[in-house]
């Protein structure tokens, strides 16, 4: 850890004031495809001296990367509940239920988590935080989805295509709705308030000398959330 702290101080000293040089930024897979199209151009505009290196991976490996110094920051769902890290909440987004075209729930805006009971729920593979969040939601509200685990996927895009093929339904984050349903072969439904969702945030090592720089980065990310 002392070596990491020394390296952070050296990078901070070399960069001077403001963010510059290489930034090794981890992002979870259910965020990266939807954030990067607007975030990267904005970083180029506001921080022209910054050279982002993007690493897309699951939460556990991103946290390991932060602790080991492989990563500088990580954009993920909070709370990460990891010691030695600072977490900056950025924004909260709702989950939306994606349905095959013509499903009886299509267009509803008053769903309750209990409505997931007995639905064939499609999930991301193990290790994805969205999978865990979906299962936690079902357990909390004593919903018993049908056929959970029969179909699993490594990406939201695959999950959504399985929904379009009438293999089941799925919860996806609000930021993914526009991109993943643009082909027009799906319907969606919204939950009544307070809708289930997730909080996204930026995490970095508490020992870093670049905390102020990363707080500035968090401000930029929170100001350009995808819609």
C-alpha positions as CSV (number, residue, x, y, z in Angstrom):
1,X,0.0,0.0,0.0
2,X,2.9,2.4,0.7
3,X,4.1,1.8,-2.8
4,X,0.7,2.7,-4.2
5,X,0.5,5.8,-2.2
6,X,4.0,6.9,-3.4
7,X,3.0,6.2,-7.0
8,X,-0.2,8.2,-6.5
9,X,1.8,11.1,-5.1
10,X,4.2,11.0,-8.0
11,X,1.4,11.0,-10.6
12,X,-0.4,13.8,-8.8
13,X,2.8,15.9,-8.8
14,X,3.5,15.2,-12.4
15,X,0.0,16.1,-13.5
16,X,0.0,19.3,-11.5
17,X,-3.4,20.9,-10.9
18,X,-6.3,19.2,-12.7
19,X,-6.7,15.8,-14.3
20,X,-4.1,14.9,-16.9
21,X,-2.2,11.9,-18.1
22,X,-3.4,8.3,-18.0
23,X,-6.6,7.5,-16.1
24,X,-7.3,3.8,-15.7
25,X,-11.1,3.7,-15.3
26,X,-13.0,0.5,-14.6
27,X,-16.7,0.3,-15.5
28,X,-19.3,-2.4,-15.0
29,X,-20.8,-4.0,-18.1
30,X,-24.3,-2.8,-17.4
31,X,-23.1,0.8,-17.5
32,X,-20.2,1.0,-20.0
33,X,-22.1,0.8,-23.3
34,X,-24.6,3.4,-22.3
35,X,-22.3,5.9,-20.5
36,X,-19.3,5.9,-22.7
37,X,-20.8,7.4,-26.0
38,X,-21.5,10.7,-24.2
39,X,-18.9,10.6,-21.4
40,X,-15.8,10.1,-23.5
41,X,-16.4,13.1,-25.8
42,X,-17.2,15.2,-22.8
43,X,-13.9,14.2,-21.1
44,X,-12.0,15.1,-24.2
45,X,-13.8,18.5,-24.2
46,X,-13.3,19.4,-20.6
47,X,-10.1,17.5,-19.8
48,X,-8.0,17.5,-23.1
49,X,-4.9,16.4,-21.2
50,X,-6.6,13.3,-19.9
51,X,-6.0,9.9,-21.5
52,X,-8.7,7.5,-20.3
53,X,-8.0,3.7,-20.4
54,X,-11.3,1.9,-20.0
55,X,-11.5,-1.5,-18.4
56,X,-15.0,-3.2,-18.5
57,X,-15.4,-5.9,-15.9
58,X,-17.6,-7.2,-13.1
59,X,-17.7,-5.5,-9.8
60,X,-15.6,-7.9,-7.8
61,X,-12.7,-7.7,-10.2
62,X,-12.9,-3.9,-10.4
63,X,-12.7,-3.7,-6.7
64,X,-9.6,-6.0,-6.8
65,X,-8.1,-3.7,-9.4
66,X,-8.6,-0.6,-7.3
67,X,-7.0,-2.2,-4.2
68,X,-4.0,-3.5,-6.2
69,X,-3.5,-0.2,-8.1
70,X,-4.3,-1.7,-11.5
71,X,-7.2,0.8,-11.6
72,X,-7.4,4.4,-10.5
73,X,-11.2,4.7,-10.3
74,X,-14.2,2.6,-11.0
75,X,-17.8,3.4,-12.0
76,X,-20.1,0.9,-10.4
77,X,-23.3,0.3,-8.4
78,X,-23.1,1.4,-4.8
79,X,-22.7,0.6,-2.0
80,X,-19.6,-1.5,-2.9
81,X,-19.0,-2.0,0.8
82,X,-15.2,-2.4,0.3
83,X,-12.7,-1.2,2.9
84,X,-10.1,1.3,1.9
85,X,-12.2,3.0,-0.8
86,X,-14.0,6.3,-1.1
87,X,-17.4,6.1,-2.8
88,X,-19.0,9.1,-4.4
89,X,-22.7,8.6,-5.3
90,X,-23.5,10.1,-8.8
91,X,-27.1,9.4,-9.5
92,X,-29.9,6.9,-9.0
93,X,-31.9,5.2,-11.8
94,X,-35.0,3.0,-11.9
95,X,-35.3,-0.5,-13.2
96,X,-37.7,-1.1,-16.1
97,X,-39.4,-4.4,-16.9
98,X,-38.7,-5.5,-20.5
99,X,-41.4,-7.7,-22.1
100,X,-42.1,-9.6,-25.3
101,X,-44.3,-7.6,-27.7
102,X,-48.0,-7.8,-26.7
103,X,-47.4,-9.0,-23.1
104,X,-50.3,-8.3,-20.7
105,X,-48.1,-6.0,-18.6
106,X,-47.0,-3.8,-21.6
107,X,-47.3,-0.1,-21.0
108,X,-48.2,-0.3,-17.3
109,X,-46.7,2.2,-15.0
110,X,-48.0,0.8,-11.7
111,X,-46.2,-2.5,-11.4
112,X,-45.2,-3.8,-7.9
113,X,-42.2,-6.0,-7.3
114,X,-44.7,-8.7,-6.3
115,X,-45.9,-8.7,-9.9
116,X,-42.7,-10.5,-10.8
117,X,-44.2,-13.6,-9.1
118,X,-44.2,-16.6,-11.4
119,X,-42.9,-14.6,-14.4
120,X,-40.1,-16.3,-16.4
121,X,-37.3,-14.0,-15.3
122,X,-34.1,-13.9,-17.4
123,X,-30.9,-12.9,-15.6
124,X,-27.3,-12.0,-16.4
125,X,-24.7,-14.6,-15.5
126,X,-23.3,-14.9,-12.0
127,X,-20.9,-12.1,-11.0
128,X,-23.0,-9.3,-12.4
129,X,-24.3,-7.0,-9.8
130,X,-27.6,-6.5,-11.7
131,X,-28.3,-10.2,-11.3
132,X,-27.8,-9.9,-7.6
133,X,-30.0,-6.8,-7.4
134,X,-32.8,-8.5,-9.2
135,X,-32.7,-11.6,-7.0
136,X,-32.5,-9.4,-3.9
137,X,-35.6,-7.5,-5.1
138,X,-37.5,-10.7,-5.5
139,X,-36.5,-12.1,-2.1
140,X,-37.3,-8.8,-0.4
141,X,-40.9,-8.8,-1.8
142,X,-41.3,-12.6,-1.6
143,X,-41.8,-12.9,-5.3
144,X,-41.1,-16.3,-6.8
145,X,-40.2,-15.9,-10.4
146,X,-40.5,-18.9,-12.6
147,X,-37.6,-20.6,-14.4
148,X,-34.9,-18.3,-13.0
149,X,-31.5,-19.6,-14.1
150,X,-32.7,-21.6,-17.1
151,X,-31.4,-18.9,-19.5
152,X,-28.5,-16.7,-18.5
153,X,-26.4,-14.2,-20.5
154,X,-23.1,-12.3,-20.3
155,X,-24.6,-9.0,-21.6
156,X,-27.8,-7.0,-21.4
157,X,-28.0,-7.1,-25.2
158,X,-28.2,-10.9,-25.2
159,X,-30.8,-10.8,-22.4
160,X,-33.0,-8.3,-24.3
161,X,-32.8,-10.4,-27.5
162,X,-33.9,-13.5,-25.5
163,X,-36.9,-11.4,-24.2
164,X,-37.7,-10.4,-27.8
165,X,-37.6,-14.1,-28.7
166,X,-40.3,-14.7,-26.1
167,X,-38.1,-16.7,-23.7
168,X,-39.1,-14.5,-20.7
169,X,-38.9,-11.0,-19.2
170,X,-36.1,-9.1,-17.6
171,X,-35.3,-6.0,-15.5
172,X,-32.9,-3.6,-17.1
173,X,-31.6,-0.2,-15.9
174,X,-33.3,2.9,-17.2
175,X,-30.2,4.1,-19.0
176,X,-30.3,0.9,-21.2
177,X,-33.9,1.2,-22.4
178,X,-33.4,3.5,-25.4
179,X,-30.5,1.6,-26.8
180,X,-31.7,-1.9,-26.1
181,X,-35.3,-1.5,-27.2
182,X,-34.7,0.6,-30.4
183,X,-35.6,-2.2,-32.8
184,X,-39.2,-2.0,-31.7
185,X,-39.7,-5.7,-31.0
186,X,-40.3,-5.3,-27.3
187,X,-42.6,-3.7,-24.8
188,X,-41.8,-2.2,-21.4
189,X,-43.5,-1.6,-18.1
190,X,-42.6,0.7,-15.2
191,X,-42.9,0.2,-11.5
192,X,-45.0,2.5,-9.3
193,X,-43.1,4.8,-6.9
194,X,-40.9,4.1,-5.1
195,X,-39.6,2.1,-8.0
196,X,-36.8,-0.3,-7.5
197,X,-33.4,0.8,-8.9
198,X,-29.8,1.3,-8.3
199,X,-27.3,4.1,-7.3
200,X,-24.3,4.5,-9.5
201,X,-21.1,6.0,-8.1
202,X,-17.4,6.5,-8.5
203,X,-15.0,4.6,-6.2
204,X,-11.3,5.2,-5.7
205,X,-8.6,4.4,-3.1
206,X,-8.9,6.4,0.1
207,X,-5.1,6.6,0.2
208,X,-4.8,8.4,-3.1
209,X,-3.3,11.9,-3.4
210,X,-5.7,12.6,-6.3
211,X,-9.0,12.7,-4.4
212,X,-9.8,16.3,-5.5
213,X,-9.2,15.3,-9.1
214,X,-11.5,12.3,-8.9
215,X,-14.2,14.4,-7.2
216,X,-14.0,16.7,-10.3
217,X,-14.3,13.6,-12.5
218,X,-17.4,12.5,-10.6
219,X,-19.0,15.9,-11.2
220,X,-18.5,15.5,-14.9
221,X,-19.9,12.0,-15.0
222,X,-22.9,13.0,-12.9
223,X,-23.6,15.9,-15.2
224,X,-23.7,13.7,-18.3
225,X,-25.8,10.7,-17.3
226,X,-27.4,8.8,-20.3
227,X,-31.1,9.1,-20.9
